[in-house]
Amino acid sequence: MPDLLIAPRHTAHLDRAVEALRLVHEHDRYPLTWPDDPHAWLTPEGALGAWVALADGVLVGHVMLVDGKLVEHADRLAEAAGVSLTGLAGISRLFVTPAARGTGVASALLERVEDAPTRRGRRLALDVVDDGGPAVRLYERLGWTRVTDGPATWTTPAGTRPHTAAYLSPR
Ligand SMILES: CC(C)(COP(=O)(O)OP(=O)(O)OC[C@H]1O[C@@H](n2cnc3c(N)ncnc32)[C@H](O)[C@@H]1OP(=O)(O)O)[C@@H](O)C(=O)NCCC(=O)NCCS
């Protein structure tokens, strides 16, 4: 069992995070379209924090906390949580390299974000492509509540709008 460390992401991790993202994109088409500037994709406006998972020092996972308004269906989520939009924070850019999956790396990353001081008491929310895949299973296994679903506000390269679901954290 490798030694797993969840650490705040530093600039020095970014190149390795992009390499990990490349593996995930090739394996899962996440993100659906490879970004023109992957470094910029991992440093979006509205970021409130970023963490990496290091297994024996190898970067195997990544997650970000972002402004809640960046989550799909944010208004419905805030209403369901009984908070204003500023009372939400979003989980984003969560991925684990294919070889490191199924050992709880994503669960450990999410646990770390839940305890992050930069969360400042905000309710956590996220959106996910509603395909019944590992990501949907992960959130439901961890007790996240599905609030709503519907077509995404973004389009695929083929011009379709995937069905997305929006969730609130258990706490
Ligand atoms: C979704 C994703 C992040 C999950 O990462 P992960 O590290 O494999 O997640 P976990 O290990 O916590 O859970 C995955 C599975 O391993 C199982 N598992 C977790 N810890 C385990 C352990 N210690 N021993 C055995 N199995 C374990 C879980 O039960 C789960 O099984 P299931 O898929 O059959 O429900 C990963 O598949 C991924 O990067 N996908 C592509 C990107 C993506 O979709 N990101 C989400 C965008 S919203």
The ligand as an SDF file (V2000), in Angstrom:
LIG
                    3D

 48 50  0  0  0  0  0  0  0  0999 V2000
  -14.2300    9.6580  -10.0140 C   0  0  0  0  0  0  0  0  0  0  0  0
  -12.7880    9.4120   -9.5810 C   0  0  0  0  0  0  0  0  0  0  0  0
  -12.1820   10.7260   -9.1050 C   0  0  0  0  0  0  0  0  0  0  0  0
  -12.8040    8.3860   -8.4210 C   0  0  0  0  0  0  0  0  0  0  0  0
  -11.4600    8.2230   -7.9340 O   0  0  0  0  0  0  0  0  0  0  0  0
  -11.0270    7.0040   -6.9600 P   0  0  0  0  0  0  0  0  0  0  0  0
   -9.7970    7.4200   -6.2350 O   0  0  0  0  0  0  0  0  0  0  0  0
  -10.9780    5.7350   -7.7230 O   0  0  0  0  0  0  0  0  0  0  0  0
  -12.2480    6.9480   -5.9320 O   0  0  0  0  0  0  0  0  0  0  0  0
  -12.3500    5.9870   -4.6800 P   0  0  0  0  0  0  0  0  0  0  0  0
  -11.1600    5.0730   -4.5980 O   0  0  0  0  0  0  0  0  0  0  0  0
  -12.6230    6.8220   -3.4800 O   0  0  0  0  0  0  0  0  0  0  0  0
  -13.6270    5.1220   -5.0460 O   0  0  0  0  0  0  0  0  0  0  0  0
  -13.6560    4.3430   -6.2620 C   0  0  0  0  0  0  0  0  0  0  0  0
  -14.0620    2.8860   -6.0130 C   0  0  0  0  0  0  0  0  0  0  0  0
  -13.0900    2.2440   -5.2010 O   0  0  0  0  0  0  0  0  0  0  0  0
  -13.7180    1.6490   -4.0680 C   0  0  0  0  0  0  0  0  0  0  0  0
  -12.7870    1.8150   -2.9410 N   0  0  0  0  0  0  0  0  0  0  0  0
  -12.4960    2.9540   -2.2700 C   0  0  0  0  0  0  0  0  0  0  0  0
  -11.5870    2.7080   -1.3090 N   0  0  0  0  0  0  0  0  0  0  0  0
  -11.3030    1.3890   -1.4030 C   0  0  0  0  0  0  0  0  0  0  0  0
  -10.4120    0.5360   -0.6910 C   0  0  0  0  0  0  0  0  0  0  0  0
   -9.6530    0.9780    0.3100 N   0  0  0  0  0  0  0  0  0  0  0  0
  -10.3530   -0.7670   -1.0710 N   0  0  0  0  0  0  0  0  0  0  0  0
  -11.1260   -1.2350   -2.0810 C   0  0  0  0  0  0  0  0  0  0  0  0
  -11.9820   -0.4620   -2.8010 N   0  0  0  0  0  0  0  0  0  0  0  0
  -12.0530    0.8180   -2.4500 C   0  0  0  0  0  0  0  0  0  0  0  0
  -14.9850    2.4130   -3.8680 C   0  0  0  0  0  0  0  0  0  0  0  0
  -15.9840    1.6580   -3.2100 O   0  0  0  0  0  0  0  0  0  0  0  0
  -15.3780    2.7360   -5.3010 C   0  0  0  0  0  0  0  0  0  0  0  0
  -16.0420    1.6250   -5.8760 O   0  0  0  0  0  0  0  0  0  0  0  0
  -17.2480    1.8510   -6.9810 P   0  0  0  0  0  0  0  0  0  0  0  0
  -16.7120    2.7200   -8.1020 O   0  0  0  0  0  0  0  0  0  0  0  0
  -17.5570    0.4740   -7.4180 O   0  0  0  0  0  0  0  0  0  0  0  0
  -18.3630    2.5500   -6.2560 O   0  0  0  0  0  0  0  0  0  0  0  0
  -11.9390    8.8080  -10.7400 C   0  0  0  0  0  0  0  0  0  0  0  0
  -12.6130    7.6900  -11.2700 O   0  0  0  0  0  0  0  0  0  0  0  0
  -11.6330    9.8070  -11.8440 C   0  0  0  0  0  0  0  0  0  0  0  0
  -10.6430   10.5440  -11.7790 O   0  0  0  0  0  0  0  0  0  0  0  0
  -12.4740    9.8270  -12.9190 N   0  0  0  0  0  0  0  0  0  0  0  0
  -12.2420   10.7190  -14.0650 C   0  0  0  0  0  0  0  0  0  0  0  0
  -12.4200   12.1760  -13.7080 C   0  0  0  0  0  0  0  0  0  0  0  0
  -13.8010   12.4830  -13.1730 C   0  0  0  0  0  0  0  0  0  0  0  0
  -14.8100   11.9560  -13.6280 O   0  0  0  0  0  0  0  0  0  0  0  0
  -13.8360   13.3820  -12.1790 N   0  0  0  0  0  0  0  0  0  0  0  0
  -15.0550   13.8080  -11.5220 C   0  0  0  0  0  0  0  0  0  0  0  0
  -15.5980   15.0210  -12.1850 C   0  0  0  0  0  0  0  0  0  0  0  0
  -17.1200   15.5340  -11.4210 S   0  0  0  0  0  0  0  0  0  0  0  0
  1  2  1  0
  2  3  1  0
  2  4  1  0
  2 36  1  0
  4  5  1  0
  5  6  1  0
  6  7  2  0
  6  8  1  0
  6  9  1  0
  9 10  1  0
 10 11  2  0
 10 12  1  0
 10 13  1  0
 13 14  1  0
 14 15  1  0
 15 16  1  0
 15 30  1  0
 16 17  1  0
 17 18  1  0
 17 28  1  0
 18 19  1  0
 18 27  1  0
 19 20  2  0
 20 21  1  0
 21 22  1  0
 21 27  2  0
 22 23  1  0
 22 24  2  0
 24 25  1  0
 25 26  2  0
 26 27  1  0
 28 29  1  0
 28 30  1  0
 30 31  1  0
 31 32  1  0
 32 33  2  0
 32 34  1  0
 32 35  1  0
 36 37  1  0
 36 38  1  0
 38 39  2  0
 38 40  1  0
 40 41  1  0
 41 42  1  0
 42 43  1  0
 43 44  2  0
 43 45  1  0
 45 46  1  0
 46 47  1  0
 47 48  1  0
M  END
$$$$
